[in-house]
Amino acid sequence: MAYLDRVEPLKIMRRYVVTVFLVLLISGCGGIRYSEIAPEAKDFHPRNIGVLPVDVGTYEDARGVIDLVVSDVLTDKGWFTGVVAADTMKKQILSSEDAGKVTLDYISKLKTVSYSDPALSKRIGELFNIDAFLAVDLLYWNYTKVEDDKVAKVEAGIKMINANTGQILWNAHHFEVEAYRFMKPQLSAVARKLMKKMIGEMPH
């Protein structure tokens, strides 16, 4: 009995610690995990901004959904005269040989050698009539567990690029989790919370 008397408080304490951990994850501890802003960003105030089609990686269920979330959150901020949504950019990329080649070449260099090509970036700006654009990578989109607790988790990385120069003015990375017991929260809703938090810290 003495052993059991010791075990039960330990279980309660463990559950408490995990709960606190989840609360800290959900709250984001007051900010996002990683945010790097170039000094030049303070003098850069784009009027029109675009969102490249999101790289969803292996998370095919998120394709199209996360694009809409990012574009909607960006529009809702009201910081810009115009927002060219990811879906709009994708349609032009697919319908125009020039837009398709330029954008795919730019993305390829950014992904494979971490190089934001200024000539290609400038051409993207001209083709889509934008001063800046976001390159978003979806890093996680699924239901998982933290200890014994079930959570919905969405994780992403965002780069904000000056279209005219190709300079990456802002580079950020964060995740959002939402704990649940029975009803699974919609991953799109978790993604919206994530994007509101991340874009809220974006220079503009």
Accessible surface in RSA format (square Angstrom, percent):
REM  Atomic radii and reference values for relative SASA: ProtOr
REM  Chains: A
REM  Algorithm: Lee & Richards
REM  Probe-radius: 1.40
REM  Slices: 20
REM RES _ NUM      All-atoms   Total-Side   Main-Chain    Non-polar    All polar
REM                ABS   REL    ABS   REL    ABS   REL    ABS   REL    ABS   REL
RES MET A   1   172.49  89.3 135.67  89.8  36.81  87.7 111.65  94.9  60.83  80.6
RES ALA A   2    66.88  61.5  58.19  89.8   8.68  19.8  61.77  87.0   5.11  13.5
RES TYR A   3   141.40  66.0 139.11  79.1   2.29   6.0  97.70  73.4  43.70  53.9
RES LEU A   4   106.42  59.3 102.63  73.4   3.80   9.5 102.87  72.2   3.55   9.6
RES ASP A   5    89.69  62.8  78.44  78.1  11.24  26.6  29.37  69.1  60.32  60.2
RES ARG A   6   146.00  61.3 138.85  70.8   7.15  17.0  69.39  94.8  76.61  46.4
RES VAL A   7    32.55  21.4  32.55  29.5   0.00   0.0  32.55  28.3   0.00   0.0
RES GLU A   8    94.45  54.2  94.19  71.3   0.26   0.6  41.33  80.0  53.12  43.4
RES PRO A   9    73.55  53.6  67.59  61.6   5.96  21.6  69.79  57.6   3.75  23.3
RES LEU A  10   121.54  67.7 117.26  83.9   4.28  10.8 117.89  82.8   3.65   9.8
RES LYS A  11   124.33  60.7 118.01  72.4   6.32  15.0  67.22  60.5  57.10  60.8
RES ILE A  12   109.64  62.4 105.29  78.4   4.34  10.5 108.73  78.3   0.90   2.4
RES MET A  13   111.29  57.6 110.06  72.8   1.24   3.0 101.52  86.3   9.77  12.9
RES ARG A  14   111.67  46.9 105.85  54.0   5.82  13.9  54.21  74.1  57.45  34.8
RES ARG A  15   112.77  47.3 111.80  57.0   0.97   2.3  52.35  71.5  60.42  36.6
RES TYR A  16   135.50  63.3 130.97  74.5   4.53  11.8  93.13  70.0  42.37  52.2
RES VAL A  17    84.99  55.9  82.85  75.0   2.13   5.1  84.19  73.1   0.80   2.2
RES VAL A  18    11.23   7.4  10.26   9.3   0.98   2.4  11.23   9.8   0.00   0.0
RES THR A  19    64.11  45.6  63.85  64.7   0.26   0.6  52.39  70.4  11.73  17.7
RES VAL A  20    58.77  38.7  57.82  52.3   0.95   2.3  58.77  51.1   0.00   0.0
RES PHE A  21    94.06  47.1  92.40  57.2   1.66   4.3  93.94  57.0   0.12   0.3
RES LEU A  22     8.92   5.0   8.92   6.4   0.00   0.0   8.92   6.3   0.00   0.0
RES VAL A  23    84.46  55.6  83.38  75.5   1.08   2.6  84.06  73.0   0.41   1.1
RES LEU A  24    86.58  48.2  86.50  61.9   0.08   0.2  86.50  60.7   0.08   0.2
RES LEU A  25    29.60  16.5  26.20  18.7   3.40   8.5  28.29  19.9   1.31   3.5
RES ILE A  26    60.03  34.2  56.79  42.3   3.24   7.8  56.79  40.9   3.24   8.8
RES SER A  27    56.42  47.7  37.40  49.9  19.02  43.8  43.43  92.5  12.99  18.2
RES GLY A  28     9.73  12.0   0.00   N/A   9.73  12.0   4.01  11.0   5.71  12.8
RES CYS A  29    97.74  73.9  61.93  69.1  35.81  84.2  38.03  96.3  59.71  64.4
RES GLY A  30    79.77  98.4   0.00   N/A  79.77  98.4  42.29 116.1  37.48  83.9
RES GLY A  31    22.61  27.9   0.00   N/A  22.61  27.9  20.52  56.3   2.10   4.7
RES ILE A  32    22.03  12.5   0.80   0.6  21.23  51.2   1.56   1.1  20.46  55.5
RES ARG A  33   148.22  62.2 107.92  55.0  40.30  95.9  32.29  44.1 115.93  70.3
RES TYR A  34    97.65  45.6  94.54  53.8   3.11   8.1  81.21  61.0  16.45  20.3
RES SER A  35    47.25  39.9  14.89  19.9  32.36  74.5  12.41  26.4  34.83  48.8
RES GLU A  36    97.52  56.0  92.28  69.8   5.24  12.5  33.86  65.5  63.65  52.0
RES ILE A  37    88.91  50.6  64.05  47.7  24.86  59.9  64.05  46.1  24.86  67.5
RES ALA A  38    16.83  15.5   9.44  14.6   7.39  16.8  14.41  20.3   2.41   6.4
RES PRO A  39   104.04  75.8  90.74  82.7  13.31  48.4 102.98  85.0   1.06   6.6
RES GLU A  40    90.43  51.9  83.39  63.1   7.05  16.8  46.83  90.6  43.60  35.6
RES ALA A  41     3.79   3.5   1.17   1.8   2.62   6.0   1.35   1.9   2.44   6.5
RES LYS A  42   149.71  73.0 125.53  77.0  24.18  57.6 104.93  94.4  44.78  47.7
RES ASP A  43   107.08  75.0  79.96  79.6  27.12  64.1  32.36  76.2  74.71  74.5
RES PHE A  44    35.98  18.0  33.07  20.5   2.91   7.6  34.99  21.2   0.99   2.8
RES HIS A  45   122.58  67.0 100.23  69.7  22.36  57.2  79.38  81.8  43.20  50.3
RES PRO A  46     9.16   6.7   0.00   0.0   9.16  33.3   3.20   2.6   5.96  37.0
RES ARG A  47   159.27  66.9 156.50  79.8   2.78   6.6  60.12  82.2  99.16  60.1
RES ASN A  48    36.94  25.5  36.94  35.7   0.00   0.0   3.39   8.1  33.56  32.4
RES ILE A  49     0.00   0.0   0.00   0.0   0.00   0.0   0.00   0.0   0.00   0.0
RES GLY A  50     0.00   0.0   0.00   N/A   0.00   0.0   0.00   0.0   0.00   0.0
RES VAL A  51     0.00   0.0   0.00   0.0   0.00   0.0   0.00   0.0   0.00   0.0
RES LEU A  52     3.42   1.9   3.42   2.4   0.00   0.0   3.42   2.4   0.00   0.0
RES PRO A  53    37.30  27.2  26.80  24.4  10.50  38.2  26.80  22.1  10.50  65.3
RES VAL A  54     6.35   4.2   0.00   0.0   6.35  15.3   0.00   0.0   6.35  17.2
RES ASP A  55    61.47  43.1  52.77  52.5   8.70  20.6  21.43  50.4  40.05  39.9
RES VAL A  56     1.12   0.7   0.18   0.2   0.93   2.3   0.18   0.2   0.93   2.5
RES GLY A  57    45.52  56.1   0.00   N/A  45.52  56.1  32.40  88.9  13.11  29.4
RES THR A  58   122.33  87.0  94.69  96.0  27.64  65.9  86.87 116.7  35.47  53.6
RES TYR A  59    48.25  22.5  44.07  25.1   4.18  10.9  28.33  21.3  19.92  24.6
RES GLU A  60   101.52  58.3  89.28  67.5  12.24  29.1  58.77 113.7  42.75  34.9
RES ASP A  61   126.04  88.3 103.05 102.6  23.00  54.4  29.54  69.5  96.50  96.2
RES ALA A  62     0.00   0.0   0.00   0.0   0.00   0.0   0.00   0.0   0.00   0.0
RES ARG A  63   114.71  48.2  97.31  49.6  17.40  41.4  40.81  55.8  73.91  44.8
RES GLY A  64    41.05  50.6   0.00   N/A  41.05  50.6  33.28  91.3   7.77  17.4
RES VAL A  65    58.67  38.6  54.31  49.2   4.36  10.5  57.95  50.4   0.72   2.0
RES ILE A  66     0.03   0.0   0.03   0.0   0.00   0.0   0.03   0.0   0.00   0.0
RES ASP A  67    17.34  12.1  16.96  16.9   0.39   0.9   8.90  20.9   8.44   8.4
RES LEU A  68   109.77  61.1 106.48  76.2   3.29   8.3 109.41  76.8   0.36   1.0
RES VAL A  69     4.51   3.0   4.51   4.1   0.00   0.0   4.51   3.9   0.00   0.0
RES VAL A  70     0.00   0.0   0.00   0.0   0.00   0.0   0.00   0.0   0.00   0.0
RES SER A  71     4.76   4.0   4.58   6.1   0.19   0.4   4.36   9.3   0.40   0.6
RES ASP A  72    48.50  34.0  47.28  47.1   1.21   2.9   8.68  20.4  39.82  39.7
RES VAL A  73     3.13   2.1   1.75   1.6   1.37   3.3   2.60   2.3   0.53   1.4
RES LEU A  74     0.56   0.3   0.00   0.0   0.56   1.4   0.00   0.0   0.56   1.5
RES THR A  75    78.39  55.8  68.12  69.1  10.27  24.5  59.08  79.4  19.32  29.2
RES ASP A  76   109.38  76.6  74.72  74.4  34.66  82.0  32.69  76.9  76.68  76.5
RES LYS A  77    73.12  35.7  50.02  30.7  23.10  55.0  18.10  16.3  55.02  58.6
RES GLY A  78    62.37  76.9   0.00   N/A  62.37  76.9  31.07  85.3  31.30  70.1
RES TRP A  79    76.18  30.6  43.75  21.2  32.43  76.1  31.23  16.7  44.95  72.9
RES PHE A  80    21.62  10.8   0.33   0.2  21.29  55.4   2.76   1.7  18.86  54.0
RES THR A  81   101.28  72.0  61.68  62.5  39.61  94.4  54.91  73.8  46.38  70.1
RES GLY A  82    23.48  29.0   0.00   N/A  23.48  29.0  23.48  64.4   0.00   0.0
RES VAL A  83    39.22  25.8   7.81   7.1  31.41  75.7   8.01   7.0  31.21  84.6
RES VAL A  84    30.85  20.3  27.68  25.1   3.17   7.6  30.85  26.8   0.00   0.0
RES ALA A  85    29.95  27.5  28.85  44.5   1.10   2.5  28.85  40.6   1.10   2.9
RES ALA A  86     0.80   0.7   0.30   0.5   0.50   1.1   0.57   0.8   0.22   0.6
RES ASP A  87    79.04  55.4  74.81  74.5   4.23  10.0  30.98  72.9  48.06  47.9
RES THR A  88    72.36  51.5  70.56  71.5   1.81   4.3  45.36  60.9  27.00  40.8
RES MET A  89     0.00   0.0   0.00   0.0   0.00   0.0   0.00   0.0   0.00   0.0
RES LYS A  90    85.19  41.6  85.19  52.3   0.00   0.0  47.61  42.8  37.58  40.0
RES LYS A  91   132.99  64.9 128.28  78.7   4.71  11.2  81.01  72.9  51.98  55.4
RES GLN A  92    57.67  32.2  54.26  39.7   3.41   8.1  20.36  43.3  37.31  28.3
RES ILE A  93    19.65  11.2  13.30   9.9   6.36  15.3  13.30   9.6   6.36  17.2
RES LEU A  94   137.86  76.8 103.52  74.1  34.34  86.3 106.14  74.5  31.71  85.3
RES SER A  95    97.99  82.8  55.46  74.0  42.52  98.0  50.99 108.6  47.00  65.8
RES SER A  96    34.50  29.1  28.97  38.7   5.53  12.7  22.45  47.8  12.04  16.9
RES GLU A  97   158.99  91.3 139.08 105.2  19.91  47.4  63.42 122.7  95.57  78.0
RES ASP A  98    62.95  44.1  53.74  53.5   9.21  21.8  33.33  78.5  29.62  29.5
RES ALA A  99     0.02   0.0   0.02   0.0   0.00   0.0   0.02   0.0   0.00   0.0
RES GLY A 100     6.82   8.4   0.00   N/A   6.82   8.4   6.82  18.7   0.00   0.0
RES LYS A 101   134.77  65.7 126.12  77.4   8.65  20.6  99.64  89.7  35.13  37.4
RES VAL A 102    15.13  10.0  14.72  13.3   0.41   1.0  15.13  13.1   0.00   0.0
RES THR A 103     0.00   0.0   0.00   0.0   0.00   0.0   0.00   0.0   0.00   0.0
RES LEU A 104   109.35  60.9 105.51  75.5   3.84   9.7 105.74  74.3   3.61   9.7
RES ASP A 105    49.64  34.8  47.27  47.1   2.37   5.6   9.93  23.4  39.71  39.6
RES TYR A 106     0.00   0.0   0.00   0.0   0.00   0.0   0.00   0.0   0.00   0.0
RES ILE A 107    38.91  22.1  38.91  29.0   0.00   0.0  38.91  28.0   0.00   0.0
RES SER A 108    57.18  48.3  50.59  67.5   6.58  15.2  28.21  60.1  28.96  40.6
RES LYS A 109    80.08  39.1  79.76  48.9   0.32   0.8  47.51  42.8  32.57  34.7
RES LEU A 110    13.40   7.5   6.61   4.7   6.78  17.0   6.61   4.6   6.78  18.2
RES LYS A 111    85.23  41.6  56.32  34.6  28.91  68.8  52.66  47.4  32.57  34.7
RES THR A 112   104.27  74.2  69.12  70.1  35.16  83.8  66.91  89.9  37.36  56.5
RES VAL A 113   101.31  66.7  75.38  68.2  25.94  62.5  83.43  72.5  17.89  48.5
RES SER A 114    96.31  81.4  71.57  95.5  24.74  57.0  36.49  77.7  59.82  83.8
RES TYR A 115   105.98  49.5 104.25  59.3   1.73   4.5  78.45  59.0  27.54  33.9
RES SER A 116    16.30  13.8   5.78   7.7  10.52  24.2   5.78  12.3  10.52  14.7
RES ASP A 117    14.68  10.3  14.68  14.6   0.00   0.0   0.04   0.1  14.65  14.6
RES PRO A 118    58.51  42.6  57.10  52.0   1.41   5.1  57.37  47.4   1.14   7.1
RES ALA A 119    74.68  68.7  58.42  90.2  16.26  37.0  67.43  95.0   7.26  19.2
RES LEU A 120    31.88  17.8  31.73  22.7   0.15   0.4  31.88  22.4   0.00   0.0
RES SER A 121     0.00   0.0   0.00   0.0   0.00   0.0   0.00   0.0   0.00   0.0
RES LYS A 122   100.94  49.2  99.53  61.1   1.41   3.4  44.01  39.6  56.93  60.6
RES ARG A 123    88.68  37.2  87.56  44.6   1.12   2.7  28.71  39.2  59.98  36.3
RES ILE A 124     0.00   0.0   0.00   0.0   0.00   0.0   0.00   0.0   0.00   0.0
RES GLY A 125     7.83   9.7   0.00   N/A   7.83   9.7   5.16  14.2   2.67   6.0
RES GLU A 126   101.01  58.0  71.65  54.2  29.36  69.9  42.50  82.2  58.50  47.8
RES LEU A 127    38.78  21.6  19.96  14.3  18.81  47.3  23.48  16.5  15.30  41.2
RES PHE A 128    11.50   5.8   0.72   0.4  10.77  28.0   5.28   3.2   6.21  17.8
RES ASN A 129   114.65  79.1 108.38 104.7   6.27  15.1  30.67  73.8  83.98  81.2
RES ILE A 130     9.69   5.5   0.00   0.0   9.69  23.4   0.93   0.7   8.76  23.8
RES ASP A 131    56.09  39.3  50.07  49.8   6.03  14.3  15.27  35.9  40.82  40.7
RES ALA A 132     0.00   0.0   0.00   0.0   0.00   0.0   0.00   0.0   0.00   0.0
RES PHE A 133     0.00   0.0   0.00   0.0   0.00   0.0   0.00   0.0   0.00   0.0
RES LEU A 134     0.00   0.0   0.00   0.0   0.00   0.0   0.00   0.0   0.00   0.0
RES ALA A 135    11.50  10.6   8.81  13.6   2.69   6.1   9.85  13.9   1.66   4.4
RES VAL A 136     4.50   3.0   0.03   0.0   4.47  10.8   0.03   0.0   4.47  12.1
RES ASP A 137    33.73  23.6  33.73  33.6   0.00   0.0   9.56  22.5  24.18  24.1
RES LEU A 138     7.23   4.0   0.03   0.0   7.20  18.1   0.03   0.0   7.20  19.4
RES LEU A 139    83.21  46.3  63.62  45.5  19.59  49.3  66.91  47.0  16.30  43.9
RES TYR A 140    54.88  25.6  54.88  31.2   0.00   0.0  39.56  29.7  15.32  18.9
RES TRP A 141    17.34   7.0  13.48   6.5   3.86   9.1  10.22   5.5   7.12  11.5
RES ASN A 142    65.95  45.5  65.77  63.6   0.18   0.4   0.85   2.1  65.10  62.9
RES TYR A 143    64.71  30.2  46.14  26.3  18.56  48.3  33.79  25.4  30.92  38.1
RES THR A 144    47.84  34.0  34.85  35.3  12.99  31.0  20.01  26.9  27.83  42.1
RES LYS A 145   132.68  64.7 109.71  67.3  22.97  54.7  57.70  51.9  74.98  79.9
RES VAL A 146    30.41  20.0  27.01  24.5   3.40   8.2  30.41  26.4   0.00   0.0
RES GLU A 147   103.70  59.5  72.19  54.6  31.51  75.0  19.34  37.4  84.36  68.9
RES ASP A 148    81.49  57.1  65.18  64.9  16.32  38.6  16.31  38.4  65.19  65.0
RES ASP A 149    26.12  18.3  23.10  23.0   3.02   7.1   4.39  10.3  21.72  21.7
RES LYS A 150    76.28  37.2  74.65  45.8   1.63   3.9  39.97  36.0  36.31  38.7
RES VAL A 151     0.15   0.1   0.15   0.1   0.00   0.0   0.15   0.1   0.00   0.0
RES ALA A 152     0.00   0.0   0.00   0.0   0.00   0.0   0.00   0.0   0.00   0.0
RES LYS A 153    48.97  23.9  48.97  30.0   0.00   0.0   6.24   5.6  42.74  45.5
RES VAL A 154     0.00   0.0   0.00   0.0   0.00   0.0   0.00   0.0   0.00   0.0
RES GLU A 155    23.95  13.7  23.95  18.1   0.00   0.0   0.28   0.5  23.67  19.3
RES ALA A 156     0.00   0.0   0.00   0.0   0.00   0.0   0.00   0.0   0.00   0.0
RES GLY A 157    12.64  15.6   0.00   N/A  12.64  15.6  12.40  34.0   0.23   0.5
RES ILE A 158     1.16   0.7   0.00   0.0   1.16   2.8   0.28   0.2   0.88   2.4
RES LYS A 159    54.32  26.5  54.32  33.3   0.00   0.0  19.95  18.0  34.36  36.6
RES MET A 160     1.38   0.7   1.38   0.9   0.00   0.0   1.38   1.2   0.00   0.0
RES ILE A 161     0.00   0.0   0.00   0.0   0.00   0.0   0.00   0.0   0.00   0.0
RES ASN A 162    18.30  12.6  18.30  17.7   0.00   0.0   0.00   0.0  18.30  17.7
RES ALA A 163     1.91   1.8   1.91   2.9   0.00   0.0   1.91   2.7   0.00   0.0
RES ASN A 164    93.69  64.6  82.45  79.7  11.25  27.1  26.84  64.6  66.86  64.6
RES THR A 165    68.04  48.4  52.98  53.7  15.05  35.9  57.36  77.0  10.68  16.1
RES GLY A 166     2.88   3.6   0.00   N/A   2.88   3.6   1.05   2.9   1.83   4.1
RES GLN A 167    64.73  36.2  56.07  41.0   8.65  20.6  32.07  68.3  32.66  24.8
RES ILE A 168    53.70  30.6  38.20  28.5  15.50  37.4  38.20  27.5  15.50  42.1
RES LEU A 169     1.95   1.1   1.53   1.1   0.42   1.1   1.95   1.4   0.00   0.0
RES TRP A 170     0.53   0.2   0.00   0.0   0.53   1.2   0.46   0.2   0.07   0.1
RES ASN A 171    43.15  29.8  43.03  41.6   0.12   0.3   4.63  11.1  38.52  37.2
RES ALA A 172     1.17   1.1   0.00   0.0   1.17   2.7   0.04   0.1   1.14   3.0
RES HIS A 173    53.72  29.4  53.72  37.3   0.00   0.0  34.48  35.5  19.24  22.4
RES HIS A 174     4.43   2.4   4.43   3.1   0.00   0.0   4.43   4.6   0.00   0.0
RES PHE A 175    22.53  11.3  22.49  13.9   0.04   0.1  22.49  13.6   0.04   0.1
RES GLU A 176     5.73   3.3   5.73   4.3   0.00   0.0   0.35   0.7   5.38   4.4
RES VAL A 177     2.60   1.7   2.01   1.8   0.59   1.4   2.01   1.7   0.59   1.6
RES GLU A 178    46.20  26.5  46.20  35.0   0.00   0.0  12.18  23.6  34.02  27.8
RES ALA A 179    42.38  39.0  24.19  37.3  18.20  41.4  24.19  34.1  18.20  48.2
RES TYR A 180    31.29  14.6  14.84   8.4  16.45  42.8  19.11  14.4  12.18  15.0
RES ARG A 181   180.85  75.9 171.59  87.5   9.26  22.0  65.91  90.1 114.94  69.7
RES PHE A 182   166.72  83.4 139.30  86.3  27.43  71.4 142.44  86.4  24.28  69.5
RES MET A 183   164.99  85.4 154.30 102.1  10.70  25.5 119.98 102.0  45.01  59.6
RES LYS A 184   119.84  58.5  99.82  61.2  20.01  47.6  54.70  49.2  65.13  69.4
RES PRO A 185    20.25  14.8   9.00   8.2  11.25  40.9  20.25  16.7   0.00   0.0
RES GLN A 186   126.28  70.6 122.84  89.8   3.45   8.2  38.15  81.2  88.13  66.8
RES LEU A 187    19.92  11.1  17.44  12.5   2.48   6.2  17.44  12.2   2.48   6.7
RES SER A 188    38.28  32.3  36.03  48.1   2.24   5.2  16.77  35.7  21.50  30.1
RES ALA A 189    46.56  42.8  39.91  61.6   6.65  15.1  45.07  63.5   1.49   3.9
RES VAL A 190     0.00   0.0   0.00   0.0   0.00   0.0   0.00   0.0   0.00   0.0
RES ALA A 191     0.00   0.0   0.00   0.0   0.00   0.0   0.00   0.0   0.00   0.0
RES ARG A 192    74.98  31.5  74.98  38.2   0.00   0.0  29.82  40.7  45.16  27.4
RES LYS A 193    97.93  47.8  92.89  57.0   5.05  12.0  67.00  60.3  30.93  32.9
RES LEU A 194     0.00   0.0   0.00   0.0   0.00   0.0   0.00   0.0   0.00   0.0
RES MET A 195     0.00   0.0   0.00   0.0   0.00   0.0   0.00   0.0   0.00   0.0
RES LYS A 196   113.96  55.6 108.96  66.9   5.00  11.9  56.56  50.9  57.40  61.1
RES LYS A 197    54.02  26.4  41.88  25.7  12.14  28.9  48.22  43.4   5.81   6.2
RES MET A 198     0.00   0.0   0.00   0.0   0.00   0.0   0.00   0.0   0.00   0.0
RES ILE A 199     0.00   0.0   0.00   0.0   0.00   0.0   0.00   0.0   0.00   0.0
RES GLY A 200    35.99  44.4   0.00   N/A  35.99  44.4  10.71  29.4  25.28  56.6
RES GLU A 201    72.71  41.7  57.40  43.4  15.31  36.4  32.85  63.5  39.87  32.5
RES MET A 202     4.20   2.2   0.00   0.0   4.20  10.0   0.12   0.1   4.08   5.4
RES PRO A 203    21.87  15.9  11.36  10.4  10.51  38.2  21.87  18.1   0.00   0.0
RES HIS A 204    86.34  47.2  64.81  45.0  21.53  55.1  48.71  50.2  37.63  43.8
END  Absolute sums over single chains surface
CHAIN  1 A    11191.2       9308.4       1882.8       6583.9       4607.3
END  Absolute sums over all chains
TOTAL         11191.2       9308.4       1882.8       6583.9       4607.3
